[in-house]
Each structure stands twice: as C-alpha cells, then as structure tokens.
Amino acid sequence: MAPHEDDRDETLEEFDAAVNMTAGQLEKWLESDESKSVGQSDGGESVGHRSGRRIVELLHTNKSDLSDDDLAHMRKVTGYVHRHLKQRPDGDITGTRWRYSLMNWGHDPKEP
C-alpha cells in the first residue's frame, strides 16, 4: 500500500471513531435551536454548524469518492473532537453548550 493510501485509511478510521452520530441523527440535530445556539460565529452560521453540514455530506459520500479536501476536513473534525473531549465539564453534560458544540461536529459524548 502506498504511503498516501495509509494516510487515507488512517484518516477514515479516525474520522469514523470520532463521529459517532449517523447522518440522519446529525441532520436532525442541526435543525434544532440548541444546535444553532452554540459555536463561534460572525453573526451568521457558526463554524461548527457549517462543519456539521459538511460532515453529513461526507457521511453520504462513497469513501472512494472522497477528495483530498474532504480528507482534510475529516482530519479537522477528528482533531476538534479529540481536543474538545479533553475539556469535559464536571457534572451532568446533558444540556451543556460543551455537548451541543461537540454534537455539531458529529460527536455525541453521551453515546457509547
């Protein structure tokens, strides 16, 4: 296997591990007021919400059709999820902005 293919496979594996929501779950979440209430924004759609829409597209894309740009976004998502998980607040996370932000990036920390 070529080194580029190894990187691609590793990116796909890490993305699949980081994103634990299905495309359908994420689409439904992104429609919620809670989803739209979190994240960094310049007055429009937040970065995380925009990323969530892109993740839905990636989940619907055949793995063999993923572009280098798609793979770069998948690495960005994986990095965000890993960094954010390290900032877990104490107590019940059910209604926290921390959880909502992670969910915009396709990861629900309340799921296994």
Backbone bond lengths (Angstrom), bond angles and torsions (degrees), N, CA, C in turn:
res aa  C-N    CA-C-N  psi(-1)  N-CA   C-N-CA  omega(-1)  CA-C   N-CA-C  phi
1 M - - - 1.443 - - 1.532 108.68 -
2 A 1.310 117.45 135.77 1.455 122.31 -179.81 1.533 109.64 -70.10
3 P 1.341 117.10 152.22 1.468 119.74 179.59 1.533 112.31 -55.30
4 H 1.317 116.49 -37.94 1.468 120.01 179.71 1.532 110.37 -61.58
5 E 1.320 116.63 -38.95 1.466 120.53 179.05 1.521 111.05 -68.43
6 D 1.359 117.08 -35.68 1.464 120.21 176.28 1.525 110.11 -61.37
7 D 1.344 117.11 -45.47 1.467 121.72 178.81 1.521 110.42 -60.69
8 R 1.329 115.38 -42.52 1.463 120.72 -179.33 1.530 110.20 -62.24
9 D 1.319 116.26 -47.29 1.467 120.68 -179.93 1.522 111.03 -62.21
10 E 1.325 116.91 -41.91 1.462 121.07 179.44 1.530 110.25 -64.33
11 T 1.326 116.94 -42.41 1.460 121.36 178.34 1.520 110.58 -60.41
12 L 1.323 117.13 -45.40 1.464 121.44 -179.88 1.525 111.41 -63.46
13 E 1.334 116.99 -42.93 1.467 120.83 179.83 1.524 110.83 -63.62
14 E 1.330 116.84 -45.13 1.468 120.63 -178.39 1.525 110.96 -67.14
15 F 1.321 117.21 -38.66 1.462 121.52 178.04 1.532 109.78 -64.09
16 D 1.325 116.19 -45.89 1.465 120.61 179.81 1.532 111.26 -61.48
17 A 1.323 117.29 -33.70 1.467 120.67 178.54 1.528 111.17 -75.62
18 A 1.325 117.71 -35.98 1.468 121.73 -177.37 1.524 112.17 -76.49
19 V 1.326 116.67 -38.79 1.465 121.38 -177.55 1.525 108.16 -92.85
20 N 1.330 115.76 103.43 1.469 119.95 -176.44 1.524 112.64 -105.05
21 M 1.324 116.36 8.61 1.471 120.43 176.06 1.532 108.19 -103.80
22 T 1.324 116.27 144.74 1.462 119.99 175.79 1.529 108.50 -76.63
23 A 1.316 115.81 165.66 1.465 120.10 176.97 1.530 109.94 -57.98
24 G 1.324 117.64 -42.13 1.462 121.59 179.89 1.518 112.57 -64.10
25 Q 1.335 116.56 -43.46 1.468 120.29 177.82 1.526 110.77 -62.32
26 L 1.319 115.84 -43.35 1.456 120.56 -177.80 1.528 111.02 -68.20
27 E 1.326 117.26 -42.26 1.467 120.26 177.37 1.523 110.84 -58.19
28 K 1.327 116.75 -45.52 1.461 121.10 179.83 1.527 110.20 -63.60
29 W 1.329 117.17 -44.32 1.458 121.86 179.22 1.533 111.08 -59.48
30 L 1.318 117.06 -44.68 1.469 121.13 -176.08 1.525 112.73 -63.76
31 E 1.332 117.02 -18.48 1.467 121.24 176.93 1.530 112.41 -82.03
32 S 1.333 117.10 -13.46 1.469 120.69 -174.27 1.527 112.19 -78.04
33 D 1.320 115.00 153.90 1.461 120.98 175.61 1.525 110.54 -62.83
34 E 1.334 117.10 -36.80 1.460 121.06 179.97 1.523 110.88 -61.26
35 S 1.320 116.67 -42.12 1.456 120.93 179.13 1.525 111.09 -61.96
36 K 1.319 115.66 -41.27 1.466 120.69 -176.79 1.521 112.69 -77.81
37 S 1.351 117.22 -10.08 1.462 120.89 -174.69 1.529 113.57 -89.03
38 V 1.326 118.42 -6.46 1.466 120.33 -175.03 1.525 111.16 -122.17
39 G 1.331 113.86 160.85 1.449 120.42 174.03 1.506 113.72 105.84
40 Q 1.325 114.51 163.07 1.458 121.79 179.06 1.512 109.48 -80.48
41 S 1.336 114.87 130.86 1.457 120.02 -175.35 1.518 109.64 -146.62
42 D 1.323 115.49 152.48 1.466 120.20 174.76 1.526 108.99 -102.25
43 G 1.326 115.89 31.59 1.451 121.17 -179.41 1.517 112.77 103.80
44 G 1.321 117.02 -17.05 1.463 121.49 177.76 1.516 109.62 -106.65
45 E 1.307 114.97 -143.67 1.462 120.83 -179.78 1.531 110.09 -68.33
46 S 1.328 117.01 138.54 1.464 120.45 179.86 1.531 110.60 -71.49
47 V 1.311 114.98 159.97 1.462 122.05 178.89 1.533 110.15 -58.75
48 G 1.337 116.01 -45.00 1.463 120.15 -178.68 1.515 112.67 -66.14
49 H 1.334 116.64 -38.49 1.465 120.12 179.81 1.530 109.92 -66.11
50 R 1.316 116.33 -42.83 1.471 120.97 177.71 1.531 109.80 -62.88
51 S 1.338 115.73 -40.99 1.461 120.25 177.26 1.523 110.67 -61.82
52 G 1.336 116.62 -40.76 1.462 120.46 179.01 1.518 112.11 -58.81
53 R 1.342 115.92 -41.50 1.477 118.62 178.25 1.520 110.19 -64.46
54 R 1.316 116.57 -37.71 1.474 120.50 178.25 1.529 110.09 -67.42
55 I 1.316 117.29 -38.81 1.468 120.97 178.82 1.529 110.08 -61.81
56 V 1.326 117.24 -41.14 1.471 120.48 177.53 1.528 108.99 -57.70
57 E 1.327 117.01 -45.31 1.469 120.50 178.34 1.522 110.82 -60.67
58 L 1.333 116.78 -43.36 1.467 120.93 -179.56 1.524 111.21 -63.19
59 L 1.330 116.36 -39.69 1.466 119.66 179.59 1.524 111.86 -66.79
60 H 1.319 117.02 -25.14 1.469 121.58 178.55 1.537 112.58 -89.07
61 T 1.330 116.66 -7.80 1.461 121.16 -176.31 1.520 110.89 -89.80
62 N 1.318 116.06 136.87 1.454 121.08 174.79 1.529 108.02 -62.32
63 K 1.316 117.20 131.93 1.467 121.03 -176.03 1.530 112.81 -54.06
64 S 1.323 117.40 -34.00 1.469 120.01 -179.38 1.530 112.37 -72.43
65 D 1.342 116.50 -14.82 1.467 120.64 -179.49 1.527 113.18 -97.15
66 L 1.325 117.79 2.49 1.463 120.55 -178.19 1.530 110.49 -71.59
67 S 1.315 115.81 133.97 1.469 121.76 179.52 1.531 110.44 -88.18
68 D 1.327 115.64 171.02 1.463 119.74 175.53 1.528 110.37 -60.89
69 D 1.333 117.20 -36.27 1.458 121.73 178.14 1.535 110.13 -64.98
70 D 1.331 116.53 -40.38 1.467 120.92 176.43 1.531 110.23 -60.97
71 L 1.320 116.21 -45.70 1.463 120.65 -179.49 1.525 110.98 -64.00
72 A 1.334 116.98 -36.70 1.467 120.26 177.30 1.528 110.18 -63.49
73 H 1.329 117.01 -40.67 1.459 119.11 178.77 1.530 110.13 -67.69
74 M 1.301 117.17 -37.33 1.466 120.65 178.05 1.534 110.20 -61.35
75 R 1.333 117.10 -39.82 1.470 120.23 177.28 1.528 110.53 -66.50
76 K 1.332 117.03 -37.99 1.465 121.57 177.66 1.535 110.13 -61.86
77 V 1.327 116.18 -44.33 1.465 121.59 179.58 1.526 110.01 -61.39
78 T 1.316 116.75 -47.99 1.462 121.48 -179.42 1.523 110.53 -59.28
79 G 1.319 117.00 -44.82 1.459 121.20 179.59 1.519 111.56 -62.58
80 Y 1.339 116.62 -43.92 1.458 120.73 179.59 1.526 110.50 -61.20
81 V 1.318 116.86 -49.20 1.462 120.79 -178.18 1.526 110.28 -59.10
82 H 1.322 117.67 -45.74 1.467 120.90 -178.27 1.526 111.01 -63.68
83 R 1.347 117.58 -43.77 1.469 120.47 179.35 1.529 111.14 -64.78
84 H 1.314 116.13 -44.44 1.461 121.00 -175.68 1.530 111.75 -67.60
85 L 1.319 117.56 -36.33 1.462 120.86 179.48 1.531 111.35 -61.47
86 K 1.325 117.27 -29.58 1.462 121.48 179.51 1.526 111.88 -71.57
87 Q 1.333 117.63 -12.70 1.464 122.51 -177.32 1.538 111.67 -102.89
88 R 1.314 116.50 20.25 1.472 121.27 -176.82 1.525 110.92 -53.90
89 P 1.324 116.71 127.74 1.468 119.48 177.17 1.528 110.98 -76.05
90 D 1.325 115.72 161.85 1.463 121.07 176.25 1.527 109.58 -73.55
91 G 1.314 115.64 156.11 1.455 120.96 173.44 1.519 113.65 84.30
92 D 1.317 114.11 -164.49 1.459 122.14 -177.91 1.528 109.29 -71.41
93 I 1.314 116.81 124.73 1.468 121.35 -176.70 1.529 112.67 -96.94
94 T 1.327 117.65 1.74 1.461 121.30 -171.02 1.526 113.60 -49.70
95 G 1.321 118.69 -54.36 1.466 120.82 -175.42 1.509 113.97 -105.43
96 T 1.324 117.58 29.30 1.469 120.21 -175.85 1.521 113.04 -89.70
97 R 1.311 114.70 150.83 1.469 120.68 175.09 1.530 109.58 -61.97
98 W 1.334 116.41 -31.44 1.465 121.35 178.68 1.534 110.17 -59.69
99 R 1.326 115.78 -48.40 1.478 119.86 179.04 1.523 110.71 -65.32
100 Y 1.328 116.16 -45.15 1.464 119.93 -178.13 1.529 111.12 -59.94
101 S 1.319 115.88 -40.51 1.461 119.46 178.94 1.531 111.06 -63.60
102 L 1.318 116.47 -45.10 1.467 120.21 177.41 1.529 111.28 -60.63
103 M 1.313 116.08 -39.74 1.463 119.38 -179.18 1.532 111.30 -64.83
104 N 1.327 117.27 -33.12 1.465 119.67 175.38 1.524 111.15 -61.30
105 W 1.330 116.12 -26.75 1.464 121.77 179.34 1.535 111.16 -95.66
106 G 1.341 117.09 12.47 1.461 121.18 172.62 1.502 115.94 88.68
107 H 1.336 117.37 10.11 1.461 119.71 -179.13 1.528 110.11 -123.84
108 D 1.324 115.54 119.48 1.454 120.13 174.54 1.520 108.04 -101.22
109 P 1.352 117.90 110.28 1.470 119.91 -176.94 1.528 113.33 -67.74
110 K 1.317 117.86 -9.09 1.471 119.99 176.66 1.527 112.13 -87.62
111 E 1.321 116.78 -7.28 1.462 121.12 178.55 1.524 109.21 -93.38
112 P 1.316 116.69 153.40 1.483 119.41 179.19 1.524 112.24 -66.33
